Amino acid sequence: MSKLTLSVTPAVVSRAKRYAKQQGVSISQMVEVYLTVVSQPAEPAEIPPILRSLRGLLKTADVQSYRRHLSRKYR
């Protein structure tokens, strides 16, 4: 088991301790679960099909062209 030092405001620590006690877990367990979830990439099967179909569409978007379009549309 590794140790990790975090800097957290006292108010957040107080709320976290209260929440952990209500849930019957330690703050270390809460942080470990959180870090596990956010550090694992989402599996493609977990991404809804509609979102998978849209992935990457805006990489080549021309923002200035879109702004001109909106400007003309809403005159």
N, C-alpha and C positions, 0 to 999 in steps of 0.2 A: 504494500500500500504506500503510495506517495503522499507527501504533504504538499499543500498549496496554501499560500498566504494571499488573502484578498483584502483590499481596502474598500470598506463599505461604510456608509454614513450610519451613525448611531440609530436614527429613526428606522432605517431599513432593517438593521440587525434586530431591533426590538420587535418589529412586525413579523420578521421571519421566525424568530424564536416562538412567538405566540402561535403563529400558523403551524409550525413544526409540532409544537406540543399538542395542538388540537388534532392534528393528523396522526399523532403517535409515531413520528419519525424524527430523525436527527437532521440538523441543518446540513451536515455532511452528506447524508443520503439524498436530500433534496437537490443539492448542488450537483452531485454525481449523476442523478437522473436527468437533470436539465442539460448538463454538458454532454451526456450520452445522446440525448435526443438531437441537440443542435449540431453535433459534430458528425452525425451520420447523414450522408446524402440521401435524399428521397429516392426510393426505388421507382423506376419508370412505371411499374404496375400501380403504384400508389397515386400517381398523377392522373386526374380525370382525363379522358380522351379529348375533350374539348380544349383543355389547356395544353396537352401535348401537341395538338394540331396548330396551336398559335405560337408555340415556342420558337424564338428566333426571328419572328416576322419583322420586328422593329429594328433589327440590327442595321438595316440599310435605309431606314426611314430618313427622309429629308425634312427636318423640322421647319426650316424656313419656308419651304413650299407649303407645308401644312398650315403655317401661320398665315401665309398669303391667302390660301383657300378660305380659312375662317374669316379673315378680314373682309374678303369679297362677299362671302355668304351672309354675314351679319351686318352689312352696311345699312 
